[in-house]
């Protein structure tokens, strides 16, 4: 089994770490702006995880992967490189999104109350203050969206890869 994993040799063509820091930050800001704009328009989000926030994450991940591939020399990218870039982008963006949800428990407790009432069902908010619930919703949102972002990174890498790794052969 070990031979199977060590028979491929792929080349990293660019600085994917620097690129995913930039794109992860921008994607995280887009997710935060989605919640802030909805709150300012008096139409707060009912859940920290929604189809629109998932769509923002997936579309941004795909577009940033395409942009990263186009900045590489000869526009060559392997599955490994694009997957590492996409995972870094998704994890950083979801971390920032979760951090904002946690902090919003102190700044915008009404948003967290709505999350809790929507997810628990109708009734009283809770005997616990909003900042307790905000940590819970931040963890849930960050983990669920990071898993979805990882899946989106894999699909993006499959679609956008244009270079095959070299197969090492053993001379006997």
C-alpha positions as CSV (number, residue, x, y, z in Angstrom):
1,X,0.0,0.0,0.0
2,X,2.9,2.4,0.8
3,X,4.2,2.0,-2.8
4,X,1.0,3.3,-4.2
5,X,1.2,6.6,-2.4
6,X,4.9,7.1,-3.1
7,X,4.8,6.5,-6.9
8,X,3.7,10.0,-7.8
9,X,5.8,13.1,-7.8
10,X,4.1,16.4,-8.2
11,X,5.5,19.9,-8.5
12,X,4.2,22.9,-6.7
13,X,4.5,25.8,-9.2
14,X,3.6,28.8,-7.0
15,X,3.4,30.1,-3.5
16,X,-0.1,28.7,-2.6
17,X,0.3,29.6,1.1
18,X,0.5,33.3,0.5
19,X,-2.3,33.1,-2.1
20,X,-4.7,31.2,0.2
21,X,-4.1,33.7,3.0
22,X,-5.2,36.5,0.7
23,X,-8.2,34.7,-0.8
24,X,-9.2,33.2,2.6
25,X,-9.3,36.6,4.1
26,X,-11.4,38.0,1.2
27,X,-13.8,35.1,1.3
28,X,-14.1,35.4,5.1
29,X,-14.9,39.1,4.7
30,X,-17.5,38.3,2.1
31,X,-19.2,35.9,4.6
32,X,-19.0,38.5,7.4
33,X,-20.5,41.2,5.1
34,X,-23.3,38.9,4.2
35,X,-24.4,38.7,7.9
36,X,-23.7,42.4,8.6
37,X,-25.7,43.6,5.5
38,X,-28.6,41.4,6.4
39,X,-28.6,42.7,10.0
40,X,-28.4,46.4,8.9
41,X,-31.3,45.8,6.5
42,X,-33.5,44.6,9.4
43,X,-33.7,41.2,7.8
44,X,-31.3,39.2,10.0
45,X,-30.1,35.7,8.9
46,X,-32.1,33.0,10.6
47,X,-29.3,30.5,10.7
48,X,-25.5,30.8,10.7
49,X,-25.5,28.2,7.9
50,X,-27.6,29.0,4.9
51,X,-27.7,28.2,1.2
52,X,-26.5,31.8,0.4
53,X,-23.5,31.6,2.7
54,X,-22.7,28.2,1.4
55,X,-22.9,29.6,-2.2
56,X,-20.6,32.5,-1.3
57,X,-18.0,30.0,0.0
58,X,-18.2,27.6,-2.9
59,X,-18.3,30.3,-5.7
60,X,-15.5,32.3,-4.1
61,X,-13.4,29.2,-3.6
62,X,-13.8,28.2,-7.2
63,X,-13.1,31.7,-8.6
64,X,-10.1,32.2,-6.4
65,X,-8.7,28.8,-7.4
66,X,-9.1,29.8,-11.0
67,X,-7.4,33.1,-10.4
68,X,-4.6,31.3,-8.6
69,X,-4.1,28.9,-11.4
70,X,-4.0,31.7,-14.0
71,X,-1.2,33.5,-12.0
72,X,1.1,30.4,-12.2
73,X,3.8,30.1,-14.7
74,X,2.4,28.5,-17.9
75,X,-0.9,28.2,-16.0
76,X,0.1,24.7,-14.9
77,X,-1.4,23.4,-11.7
78,X,-1.7,19.9,-10.2
79,X,-4.5,18.5,-8.2
80,X,-2.4,18.6,-5.1
81,X,-1.5,22.2,-5.4
82,X,-5.1,23.3,-6.1
83,X,-6.4,21.1,-3.3
84,X,-4.0,22.6,-0.8
85,X,-4.9,26.1,-1.9
86,X,-8.6,25.4,-1.7
87,X,-8.4,23.8,1.7
88,X,-6.4,26.7,3.1
89,X,-8.8,29.2,1.6
90,X,-11.9,27.4,3.0
91,X,-10.4,26.9,6.5
92,X,-9.3,30.4,6.9
93,X,-12.5,31.9,5.6
94,X,-14.6,29.7,7.9
95,X,-12.4,30.5,10.9
96,X,-12.9,34.2,10.3
97,X,-16.7,33.7,9.8
98,X,-16.9,31.7,13.1
99,X,-14.8,34.3,14.9
100,X,-17.2,37.0,13.7
101,X,-20.3,35.0,14.9
102,X,-18.6,34.5,18.3
103,X,-17.8,38.2,18.6
104,X,-21.3,39.2,17.4
105,X,-22.7,37.6,20.5
106,X,-21.4,40.5,22.5
107,X,-22.1,43.2,19.8
108,X,-25.3,42.0,18.2
109,X,-27.0,39.7,20.7
110,X,-30.3,39.9,18.8
111,X,-28.7,38.0,15.9
112,X,-27.6,35.2,18.2
113,X,-31.1,35.1,19.8
114,X,-32.6,34.7,16.4
115,X,-30.2,31.8,15.5
116,X,-31.1,30.1,18.8
117,X,-34.8,30.6,18.5
118,X,-34.9,29.4,14.9
119,X,-32.7,26.3,15.5
120,X,-34.4,25.3,18.8
121,X,-37.9,26.1,17.7
122,X,-40.3,28.8,18.9
123,X,-40.3,29.7,22.6
124,X,-38.1,31.6,25.0
125,X,-34.5,32.4,24.1
126,X,-32.8,30.7,26.9
127,X,-31.6,31.2,30.4
128,X,-28.1,31.5,29.1
129,X,-26.8,34.9,27.7
130,X,-26.2,35.4,24.0
131,X,-22.4,35.2,24.3
132,X,-22.7,31.6,25.5
133,X,-24.8,30.6,22.5
134,X,-22.6,32.6,20.1
135,X,-19.6,30.4,20.9
136,X,-21.7,27.3,20.1
137,X,-23.0,28.8,16.8
138,X,-19.5,29.9,15.9
139,X,-18.1,26.4,16.3
140,X,-21.1,24.8,14.4
141,X,-20.9,27.3,11.5
142,X,-17.1,27.1,11.2
143,X,-16.9,23.3,11.2
144,X,-19.9,22.7,8.9
145,X,-18.8,25.3,6.4
146,X,-15.1,24.1,6.5
147,X,-16.3,20.6,5.6
148,X,-18.3,22.0,2.7
149,X,-15.4,24.2,1.7
150,X,-13.1,21.2,1.6
151,X,-15.6,19.4,-0.6
152,X,-15.8,22.5,-2.9
153,X,-12.0,22.7,-3.0
154,X,-11.8,19.1,-4.1
155,X,-14.3,19.6,-6.9
156,X,-12.6,22.9,-8.0
157,X,-9.2,21.1,-8.0
158,X,-10.6,18.3,-10.2
159,X,-12.1,20.7,-12.6
160,X,-9.2,23.2,-12.8
161,X,-6.1,20.8,-12.8
162,X,-4.3,20.8,-16.0
163,X,-1.0,18.9,-15.2
164,X,-0.6,15.3,-14.4
165,X,2.0,14.2,-11.8
166,X,4.9,12.2,-13.0
167,X,4.7,8.5,-12.2
168,X,8.0,7.1,-10.7
169,X,9.0,3.8,-12.1
170,X,11.3,1.4,-10.3
171,X,14.2,0.1,-12.4
172,X,14.8,-3.6,-11.9
